[in-house]
């Protein structure tokens, strides 16, 4: 497998494209917005410059990484000839279902369709395709070029062969894949979201300050900025609805920020 398409040129999409291209894959980065694609390539170039400055990448490797990237604003054109598609669009279930219906129509039957969703059921996404055995979750962490963990989420019908191939593909990106089953929050968010919510409670109740780190690289406020309040509130609502209402009920200040963007 050497030809990959990434859907979505936002923070996650450009990070995923960056990593695949850096490790020798031919990457088609797809977004309906030409401006977003232009920003994405600029972001990738800046992040590569940081790697060069740190000595973890040479100028030649940076140039090759950028050469491995192509951009497309037309999905049907962008997925021609690829063996894997990684969808990293906005965390909106209707949008993702529409994308996967289109991908199922635009790609050959043997192409693996992966989603970077952090909260939407893989089984539900797979159900809108004619290849549920080839639909899988590939949940990268932010920032993608730095974070090692990748959750590999099996839907109800995901085959053993596809799971093994995506686990190995993740390792080829110098990532640490963890296989999990399709359950609300998977593993990372099931653990992380209650911790962040409780950190916000300690801030809201005056127990600790903004920069208190709780043994993590960032304080509560910085972690919330990294994940965006609107996304966090969406996770809280999703987990509360599907799981344990009392355990993950969003603290009111998170609700206010989430509703306000």
C-alpha positions in Angstrom: 0.0 0.0 0.0 1.5 3.3 -1.1 -1.3 5.5 -2.4 -3.5 7.2 0.2 -6.2 9.9 0.1 -7.0 12.1 3.1 -10.4 13.8 3.2 -10.4 17.2 4.9 -7.5 19.8 5.1 -8.1 21.0 8.6 -5.9 20.4 11.7 -6.3 16.7 11.7 -6.4 16.2 8.0 -3.2 18.1 7.2 -1.5 16.4 10.1 -2.4 12.9 8.8 -1.4 13.9 5.3 1.9 15.2 6.6 2.7 12.0 8.4 1.8 9.7 5.5 3.8 11.8 3.1 6.8 12.0 5.4 7.0 8.2 5.5 7.0 7.7 1.8 3.3 7.4 0.9 1.8 9.2 -2.1 -0.9 11.4 -0.6 -3.9 13.1 -2.2 -5.2 15.7 0.2 -8.9 16.5 -0.6 -11.0 19.4 0.5 -13.9 21.3 -1.1 -12.1 24.6 -0.2 -9.0 25.6 -2.3 -8.1 28.1 0.4 -8.1 25.4 3.0 -5.9 23.2 0.9 -3.5 26.1 0.4 -3.4 26.8 4.2 -2.8 23.1 4.8 0.2 22.9 2.6 1.6 26.0 4.3 1.0 24.5 7.7 2.7 21.2 6.7 5.7 23.2 5.3 6.0 25.1 8.6 5.8 21.9 10.7 8.5 20.3 8.5 10.7 23.4 9.0 10.4 22.8 12.8 11.4 19.2 12.3 14.4 20.3 10.3 15.4 22.9 12.9 15.2 20.2 15.6 17.4 17.9 13.5 14.8 15.1 13.2 14.5 15.7 9.4 16.8 16.8 6.7 16.1 19.4 4.0 16.1 16.6 1.4 13.5 14.7 3.5 11.4 17.8 3.8 11.5 18.3 0.0 10.5 14.7 -0.6 7.6 14.9 1.8 6.2 18.0 0.0 6.8 16.3 -3.3 4.7 13.3 -2.1 1.6 15.6 -1.6 -1.0 16.5 -4.1 -4.2 18.5 -3.5 -7.7 18.1 -5.0 -10.9 19.9 -4.5 -12.9 17.2 -6.3 -13.3 14.0 -4.3 -13.9 11.7 -7.3 -10.7 12.9 -8.9 -8.7 12.8 -5.7 -9.5 9.1 -4.8 -8.7 7.7 -8.2 -6.1 4.9 -7.9 -5.7 5.0 -4.1 -5.7 2.0 -1.8 -6.7 3.7 1.4 -8.8 6.7 2.2 -8.6 8.4 5.6 -11.6 10.7 6.3 -10.8 13.6 8.6 -13.7 15.9 8.0 -15.6 17.9 10.6 -17.0 15.7 13.5 -20.6 15.8 12.1 -22.4 12.5 11.6 -24.5 13.5 8.7 -21.5 14.9 6.8 -19.5 11.8 7.5 -22.3 9.5 6.3 -22.6 11.5 3.1 -18.8 11.3 2.5 -18.7 7.6 3.0 -21.7 7.1 0.6 -19.7 9.1 -2.0 -16.5 7.3 -1.3 -18.2 3.9 -1.7 -19.4 5.0 -5.1 -16.1 6.7 -6.2 -13.6 4.0 -5.1 -12.9 0.5 -6.2 -14.5 -2.2 -4.0 -11.1 -3.3 -2.6 -10.2 0.2 -1.3 -10.1 0.4 2.6 -12.2 3.3 3.9 -11.0 4.7 7.3 -12.4 7.4 9.5 -10.5 9.6 12.0 -13.7 10.1 14.0 -13.2 10.3 17.8 -16.9 9.7 18.8 -19.1 8.4 15.9 -19.9 4.7 15.6 -17.7 2.9 13.0 -20.5 0.4 12.5 -23.0 3.2 11.7 -20.6 4.7 9.2 -19.9 1.3 7.6 -23.6 0.6 7.2 -24.0 3.3 4.5 -21.4 1.5 2.3 -21.4 -1.8 0.4 -18.1 -2.8 2.0 -18.6 -2.8 5.8 -15.7 -5.3 6.2 -13.4 -2.7 4.8 -14.5 0.3 6.9 -12.4 1.0 10.0 -11.6 3.7 12.5 -8.1 5.2 12.4 -8.2 7.8 15.2 -5.0 9.9 15.3 -4.2 12.2 18.2 -3.6 15.9 17.9 -1.0 17.1 17.0 -0.6 14.2 14.5 3.1 14.6 13.7 4.0 14.5 17.4 1.6 12.1 19.1 2.3 8.4 18.8 -1.0 6.8 19.7 -3.5 5.8 17.0 -6.7 4.0 18.0 -7.7 1.4 15.4 -11.4 0.8 15.9 -13.1 -2.2 14.5 -16.7 -1.9 13.4 -19.1 -4.8 13.8 -18.2 -6.2 10.4 -14.5 -5.0 10.0 -12.5 -8.0 8.8 -9.4 -9.4 10.6 -7.4 -8.8 7.4 -8.2 -5.1 7.2 -7.6 -4.6 10.9 -4.1 -6.3 10.7 -3.2 -4.2 7.6 -4.2 -0.9 9.2 -2.3 -1.8 12.4 0.8 -2.5 10.3 0.3 0.7 8.3 0.1 2.7 11.5 3.4 1.1 12.6 5.0 2.1 9.3 4.2 5.7 10.3 6.2 5.2 13.5 3.0 5.3 15.4 1.8 3.0 18.3 -1.6 1.5 17.2 -4.0 0.1 19.8 -6.9 -2.1 18.6 -10.2 -1.3 20.2 -13.9 -2.2 19.6 -16.6 0.1 18.5 -18.0 1.6 21.8 -18.8 5.1 22.8 -15.7 7.2 23.3 -13.6 4.2 22.2 -10.7 4.2 24.7 -8.8 7.5 24.5 -11.9 9.8 24.8 -13.6 7.5 27.4 -10.6 8.1 29.6 -9.6 11.7 28.6 -13.0 13.4 28.5 -14.0 12.7 32.1 -10.6 13.8 33.2 -10.9 17.1 31.3 -14.4 17.6 32.6 -13.3 17.1 36.2 -10.3 19.5 35.6 -12.8 22.1 34.5 -14.9 21.5 37.6 -11.8 22.1 39.8 -11.2 25.4 38.0 -14.9 26.3 38.1 -15.1 25.6 41.9 -11.8 27.4 42.6 -10.0 24.2 43.7 -7.0 24.8 41.4 -5.7 27.4 38.9 -5.8 27.5 35.2 -2.2 26.2 34.7 -2.4 23.3 37.3 -1.2 20.4 35.2 -2.4 17.3 37.1 0.7 15.4 35.9 0.0 16.1 32.2 1.9 18.3 29.7 -0.8 20.9 29.8 -3.1 22.6 32.3 -6.9 22.3 32.0 -7.3 25.5 30.0 -4.5 24.7 27.6 -5.9 21.2 27.1 -9.3 22.6 26.3 -7.8 25.1 23.8 -6.0 22.1 22.2 -9.2 20.2 21.7 -11.5 23.2 21.2 -14.4 23.8 23.6 -17.0 23.1 20.9 -15.5 19.7 20.2 -15.2 18.9 23.9 -18.8 19.8 24.6 -19.8 17.6 21.7 -17.9 14.7 23.2 -19.4 15.3 26.6 -23.0 15.2 25.2 -22.2 12.1 23.1 -20.8 10.2 26.0 -23.5 11.4 28.4 -26.2 10.3 26.0 -24.8 6.9 25.3 -23.1 6.1 28.6 -23.3 7.3 32.1 -25.2 10.6 32.4 -24.1 11.4 35.9 -20.4 10.6 35.3 -19.9 12.7 32.2 -22.4 15.6 32.6 -20.6 18.6 31.3 -19.8 21.3 33.9 -21.8 24.4 33.1 -18.8 26.6 32.1 -17.9 24.0 29.5 -21.5 24.0 28.3 -21.4 27.8 28.0 -18.1 27.8 26.0 -19.3 24.9 23.9 -22.5 26.6 22.9 -20.6 29.9 22.2 -17.9 28.2 20.1 
